Amino acid sequence: MGKLFCIMGKSASGKDTVYKALVNDTELHLHTVVPYTTRPIREGEAEGENYYFVDESVFCRMAAEGKIIEDRAYNTVDGLWRYFTADDGQIDFSKGYFIIIGTLEAYVKMAAYFGRESVIPIYIEVEDGQRLHRAIAREEIQKKPKYAELCRRFLADNEDFSSEKLAAAGVCKFYENNCLEQCINDIRADILKELQKQRKETPEIWQGLKQL
């Protein structure tokens, strides 16, 4: 059976770039999971790729139906924004390995939902000064830059990804993103080790997954 790799890191740590590189790696054969959000779509994003962009009524309906795996709500300068992962049929471990971008809180909830042995954390680390520079550069290209929200997120990340919370969640390995290529290669190598382990332990299941 497959597992779920959860890419995590503070804002502007390079999560999206690393994620895209791993998804596009044909040797890994990772299935994607598209989360949901109620925040407005940003410049350069696409519906169904980065997120499913929905409104509050959709979240409430899915919550009433018991389909919310994990959710986070943020009181931003532009109002309440939700991010959530839904049990909508996307994640099916009989089809192989999956990859998703999430927060530490999301990882903890997904590990509780699927079982910790089925969810593997991948935490990306970047020095704060470098991360702030990247965040500002990214915001500058938006049609309507939201610098106040950028500052809120930057400060909130220090609390959300504190060393105490990472340790409590069992996240003990960090991937330094000082050099993007090296960071991707390090993560890729560990994913390949996991895939090779699965092939050795359950060769008959792996052969079936390859034929899907």
C-alpha positions as CSV (number, residue, x, y, z in Angstrom):
1,M,0.0,0.0,0.0
2,G,1.0,3.6,-0.6
3,K,1.7,6.5,1.8
4,L,1.3,10.2,1.9
5,F,4.3,12.6,1.8
6,C,3.5,15.9,3.5
7,I,5.7,18.9,2.4
8,M,5.9,21.5,5.2
9,G,7.8,24.7,5.8
10,K,7.3,28.4,6.7
11,S,6.1,30.8,4.1
12,A,8.6,31.5,1.3
13,S,10.6,28.4,2.2
14,G,10.3,27.1,-1.3
15,K,7.6,24.5,-0.7
16,D,5.8,25.0,-4.0
17,T,9.0,24.8,-6.1
18,V,10.1,21.6,-4.3
19,Y,6.7,20.1,-4.6
20,K,6.5,20.8,-8.4
21,A,9.9,19.2,-8.9
22,L,8.9,16.0,-7.1
23,V,5.6,15.8,-8.8
24,N,7.2,16.1,-12.2
25,D,9.8,13.4,-11.4
26,T,8.6,10.5,-13.5
27,E,10.7,8.0,-11.5
28,L,8.8,8.8,-8.3
29,H,5.2,8.4,-9.7
30,L,3.7,10.5,-7.0
31,H,0.0,11.3,-7.1
32,T,-1.1,14.8,-6.1
33,V,-3.7,15.9,-3.7
34,V,-5.4,19.3,-4.2
35,P,-6.4,21.0,-1.0
36,Y,-9.2,23.6,-0.6
37,T,-9.1,27.3,0.5
38,T,-11.6,30.1,0.9
39,R,-9.0,32.8,0.3
40,P,-8.9,34.7,-3.1
41,I,-6.9,33.2,-5.9
42,R,-3.5,34.9,-6.3
43,E,-1.7,36.0,-9.5
44,G,-0.1,32.9,-11.1
45,E,-2.3,30.4,-9.4
46,A,-4.8,28.1,-11.2
47,E,-8.0,26.5,-10.1
48,G,-7.5,22.8,-9.3
49,E,-3.7,23.1,-9.3
50,N,-2.6,25.0,-6.2
51,Y,-6.0,24.7,-4.5
52,Y,-9.7,24.4,-5.1
53,F,-10.9,27.9,-4.5
54,V,-14.3,27.8,-2.8
55,D,-16.5,29.9,-0.5
56,E,-17.6,29.5,3.1
57,S,-20.8,27.7,2.1
58,V,-18.8,24.8,0.4
59,F,-16.7,24.4,3.6
60,C,-19.8,24.3,5.8
61,R,-21.5,21.7,3.5
62,M,-18.5,19.4,3.5
63,A,-18.1,19.7,7.2
64,A,-21.7,18.8,7.7
65,E,-21.1,15.7,5.5
66,G,-18.1,14.7,7.6
67,K,-15.7,15.1,4.7
68,I,-13.1,17.4,6.4
69,I,-9.8,15.6,7.2
70,E,-8.2,18.7,8.6
71,D,-8.8,22.4,8.4
72,R,-7.2,25.7,9.6
73,A,-8.8,29.1,9.9
74,Y,-6.9,32.4,9.8
75,N,-8.2,35.8,10.7
76,T,-6.4,37.9,8.2
77,V,-6.5,41.6,7.4
78,D,-8.9,40.7,4.5
79,G,-11.2,38.5,6.6
80,L,-11.4,34.8,7.6
81,W,-9.5,32.5,5.3
82,R,-9.8,28.7,5.6
83,Y,-7.5,26.0,4.3
84,F,-8.6,22.4,4.4
85,T,-8.1,18.9,3.1
86,A,-11.2,16.9,2.2
87,D,-12.0,13.2,2.1
88,D,-13.2,13.5,-1.5
89,G,-11.8,10.4,-3.0
90,Q,-8.4,11.9,-4.0
91,I,-6.3,9.9,-1.5
92,D,-6.5,6.2,-2.2
93,F,-3.5,4.3,-0.9
94,S,-4.3,1.3,-3.1
95,K,-3.2,3.5,-6.0
96,G,0.3,4.2,-4.7
97,Y,2.1,7.1,-3.1
98,F,0.7,10.7,-2.7
99,I,2.2,14.1,-2.0
100,I,0.7,17.2,-0.5
101,I,1.7,20.6,0.8
102,G,0.5,21.3,4.3
103,T,1.2,23.0,7.7
104,L,2.5,21.3,10.8
105,E,-1.1,21.3,12.2
106,A,-2.4,19.7,9.0
107,Y,0.3,17.0,9.1
108,V,-0.6,16.1,12.7
109,K,-4.3,15.9,11.8
110,M,-3.7,13.8,8.7
111,A,-1.4,11.5,10.6
112,A,-4.2,11.0,13.2
113,Y,-6.7,10.4,10.4
114,F,-4.7,7.9,8.3
115,G,-2.3,6.6,10.9
116,R,1.2,8.0,11.6
117,E,2.8,5.2,9.7
118,S,1.0,6.3,6.5
119,V,2.0,10.0,6.6
120,I,5.6,11.0,6.1
121,P,6.7,14.6,7.0
122,I,9.1,16.5,4.8
123,Y,10.1,19.8,6.6
124,I,11.9,22.4,4.6
125,E,14.0,25.0,6.5
126,V,15.3,28.4,5.3
127,E,17.0,31.1,7.3
128,D,14.6,33.8,8.3
129,G,16.4,36.7,6.6
130,Q,16.5,34.9,3.3
131,R,12.9,33.8,3.7
132,L,11.7,37.3,4.3
133,H,13.5,38.6,1.2
134,R,11.9,35.9,-0.9
135,A,8.4,36.7,0.5
136,I,8.7,40.4,-0.3
137,A,9.9,39.6,-3.8
138,R,7.0,37.3,-4.4
139,E,4.5,39.8,-3.0
140,E,5.8,42.6,-5.2
141,I,4.7,40.9,-8.4
142,Q,1.0,40.7,-7.2
143,K,-1.4,43.2,-8.8
144,K,-2.4,44.3,-5.3
145,P,0.5,43.4,-2.9
146,K,-0.7,42.6,0.7
147,Y,2.3,43.5,2.8
148,A,0.4,43.5,6.0
149,E,-0.8,39.9,5.5
150,L,2.8,39.0,4.5
151,C,4.0,40.3,7.9
152,R,1.3,38.5,9.8
153,R,2.1,35.2,8.1
154,F,5.8,35.7,8.7
155,L,5.4,36.2,12.4
156,A,2.8,33.5,12.8
157,D,5.1,30.9,11.2
158,N,7.6,31.3,14.0
159,E,4.9,30.2,16.4
160,D,3.3,27.6,14.2
161,F,6.6,25.9,13.4
162,S,8.4,26.3,16.7
163,S,11.0,23.8,17.6
164,E,8.8,22.6,20.5
165,K,5.8,21.9,18.2
166,L,8.0,20.2,15.6
167,A,9.4,17.9,18.2
168,A,6.0,17.1,19.7
169,A,4.8,16.2,16.2
170,G,7.7,13.8,15.7
171,V,9.3,15.9,13.0
172,C,13.0,15.6,13.6
173,K,14.6,15.7,10.1
174,F,14.9,19.1,8.3
175,Y,15.8,19.7,4.7
176,E,17.9,22.9,4.3
177,N,16.8,24.9,1.2
178,N,19.9,27.1,0.9
179,C,20.6,25.4,-2.5
180,L,17.3,24.4,-4.2
181,E,18.8,21.7,-6.3
182,Q,20.6,20.0,-3.4
183,C,17.4,20.3,-1.3
184,I,15.3,18.6,-4.0
185,N,17.9,15.8,-4.4
186,D,18.1,15.1,-0.7
187,I,14.3,14.8,-0.5
188,R,14.1,12.7,-3.7
189,A,16.7,10.3,-2.3
190,D,14.7,9.7,0.9
191,I,11.5,9.2,-1.1
192,L,13.2,6.7,-3.3
193,K,14.4,4.8,-0.2
194,E,10.8,4.6,1.0
195,L,9.6,3.4,-2.4
196,Q,12.4,0.7,-2.6
197,K,11.5,-0.4,0.9
198,Q,7.9,-0.9,-0.2
199,R,8.9,-2.8,-3.3
200,K,10.9,-5.3,-1.2
201,E,8.3,-5.7,1.5
202,T,5.2,-6.1,-0.8
203,P,6.4,-6.9,-4.4
204,E,3.0,-8.3,-5.4
205,I,1.2,-5.1,-4.4
206,W,3.9,-2.9,-6.0
207,Q,3.5,-4.8,-9.3
208,G,-0.2,-4.3,-9.2
209,L,0.3,-0.5,-8.6
210,K,2.5,-0.3,-11.6
211,Q,-0.2,-1.7,-13.8
212,L,-2.8,0.8,-12.7
